[in-house]
């Protein structure tokens, strides 16, 4: 099936939102009505609440992408944990 000339002339555009004050932040969609430029702070703590490791990412980075690097950071600093729980 051949494409008509009209199909080739259509240019796809995508709106990219960028902060005017912090170019490293990203647009984070919190819910249907709330968008903001943000970072996420991920932390690992022991059962007493002492922080063992931290990673800061762009706000749109999913938590599941950070679990492994965060656990690796804890292992390097204090050793292998007995258990890991995430929410």
C-alpha atoms as a printed R data frame, in Angstrom:
   type eleno elety resid chain resno      x      y      z
1  ATOM     1    CA   UNK     A     1  0.000  0.000  0.000
2  ATOM     2    CA   UNK     A     2  1.492  3.288 -1.107
3  ATOM     3    CA   UNK     A     3  1.301  6.476  0.934
4  ATOM     4    CA   UNK     A     4 -0.199  9.590 -0.581
5  ATOM     5    CA   UNK     A     5  1.767 12.838 -0.710
6  ATOM     6    CA   UNK     A     6 -0.482 14.270  2.020
7  ATOM     7    CA   UNK     A     7  0.700 11.589  4.443
8  ATOM     8    CA   UNK     A     8  4.340 12.485  3.818
9  ATOM     9    CA   UNK     A     9  3.690 16.207  4.282
10 ATOM    10    CA   UNK     A    10  2.239 15.791  7.775
11 ATOM    11    CA   UNK     A    11  4.831 16.676 10.324
12 ATOM    12    CA   UNK     A    12  4.576 15.113 13.754
13 ATOM    13    CA   UNK     A    13  5.181 17.507 16.593
14 ATOM    14    CA   UNK     A    14  5.586 16.829 20.267
15 ATOM    15    CA   UNK     A    15  5.376 19.453 22.961
16 ATOM    16    CA   UNK     A    16  8.400 19.396 25.243
17 ATOM    17    CA   UNK     A    17  8.080 21.236 28.514
18 ATOM    18    CA   UNK     A    18 11.257 22.572 30.043
19 ATOM    19    CA   UNK     A    19 11.772 24.530 33.206
20 ATOM    20    CA   UNK     A    20 13.061 28.039 32.657
21 ATOM    21    CA   UNK     A    21 14.864 28.028 36.019
22 ATOM    22    CA   UNK     A    22 16.204 24.445 36.258
23 ATOM    23    CA   UNK     A    23 16.967 22.786 32.934
24 ATOM    24    CA   UNK     A    24 17.945 19.501 34.632
25 ATOM    25    CA   UNK     A    25 14.509 18.946 36.180
26 ATOM    26    CA   UNK     A    26 11.785 17.151 34.264
27 ATOM    27    CA   UNK     A    27  8.044 17.492 33.894
28 ATOM    28    CA   UNK     A    28  6.346 15.114 36.341
29 ATOM    29    CA   UNK     A    29  2.652 14.276 35.983
30 ATOM    30    CA   UNK     A    30  1.342 13.771 39.512
31 ATOM    31    CA   UNK     A    31 -2.309 13.121 38.646
32 ATOM    32    CA   UNK     A    32 -4.851 14.109 35.993
33 ATOM    33    CA   UNK     A    33 -4.692 17.792 36.885
34 ATOM    34    CA   UNK     A    34 -1.268 18.319 38.417
35 ATOM    35    CA   UNK     A    35  1.998 18.662 36.537
36 ATOM    36    CA   UNK     A    36  5.202 19.996 38.025
37 ATOM    37    CA   UNK     A    37  8.922 20.090 37.444
38 ATOM    38    CA   UNK     A    38 10.457 17.785 40.001
39 ATOM    39    CA   UNK     A    39 13.151 15.478 41.262
40 ATOM    40    CA   UNK     A    40 12.639 12.307 43.320
41 ATOM    41    CA   UNK     A    41 14.644 11.463 46.410
42 ATOM    42    CA   UNK     A    42 15.030  7.715 46.991
43 ATOM    43    CA   UNK     A    43 16.356  6.517 50.332
44 ATOM    44    CA   UNK     A    44 17.224  3.193 51.958
45 ATOM    45    CA   UNK     A    45 17.050  2.893 55.723
46 ATOM    46    CA   UNK     A    46 17.591  0.215 58.329
47 ATOM    47    CA   UNK     A    47 14.883 -0.966 60.741
48 ATOM    48    CA   UNK     A    48 15.770  1.895 63.103
49 ATOM    49    CA   UNK     A    49 15.283  4.535 60.425
50 ATOM    50    CA   UNK     A    50 18.955  5.303 59.877
51 ATOM    51    CA   UNK     A    51 19.581  6.259 56.256
52 ATOM    52    CA   UNK     A    52 21.990  3.854 54.548
53 ATOM    53    CA   UNK     A    53 21.857  5.124 50.974
54 ATOM    54    CA   UNK     A    54 20.273  7.798 48.794
55 ATOM    55    CA   UNK     A    55 19.793  8.503 45.097
56 ATOM    56    CA   UNK     A    56 18.254 11.609 43.508
57 ATOM    57    CA   UNK     A    57 16.612 11.182 40.096
58 ATOM    58    CA   UNK     A    58 14.418 13.109 37.703
59 ATOM    59    CA   UNK     A    59 10.821 13.174 38.903
60 ATOM    60    CA   UNK     A    60  9.553 10.908 36.139
61 ATOM    61    CA   UNK     A    61 11.958  8.038 36.947
62 ATOM    62    CA   UNK     A    62  9.968  5.044 38.141
63 ATOM    63    CA   UNK     A    63 10.873  3.721 41.593
64 ATOM    64    CA   UNK     A    64 11.398  0.212 40.222
65 ATOM    65    CA   UNK     A    65 14.359  1.480 38.172
66 ATOM    66    CA   UNK     A    66 16.168  2.690 41.302
67 ATOM    67    CA   UNK     A    67 15.757 -0.274 43.659
68 ATOM    68    CA   UNK     A    68 18.733 -2.261 42.371
69 ATOM    69    CA   UNK     A    69 21.238  0.640 42.282
70 ATOM    70    CA   UNK     A    70 20.090  1.734 45.744
71 ATOM    71    CA   UNK     A    71 20.551 -1.760 47.203
72 ATOM    72    CA   UNK     A    72 23.986 -1.962 45.537
73 ATOM    73    CA   UNK     A    73 24.895  1.340 47.195
74 ATOM    74    CA   UNK     A    74 23.869 -0.036 50.593
75 ATOM    75    CA   UNK     A    75 25.905 -3.220 50.018
76 ATOM    76    CA   UNK     A    76 29.002 -1.150 49.175
77 ATOM    77    CA   UNK     A    77 28.639  1.015 52.286
78 ATOM    78    CA   UNK     A    78 27.438 -1.333 55.016
79 ATOM    79    CA   UNK     A    79 27.218 -4.858 53.593
80 ATOM    80    CA   UNK     A    80 24.467 -7.115 52.310
81 ATOM    81    CA   UNK     A    81 21.100 -6.601 54.032
82 ATOM    82    CA   UNK     A    82 19.208 -9.539 55.522
83 ATOM    83    CA   UNK     A    83 16.002 -8.430 53.792
84 ATOM    84    CA   UNK     A    84 14.775 -5.716 51.444
85 ATOM    85    CA   UNK     A    85 11.276 -4.211 51.372
86 ATOM    86    CA   UNK     A    86 10.048 -1.475 49.028
87 ATOM    87    CA   UNK     A    87  6.872  0.517 48.651
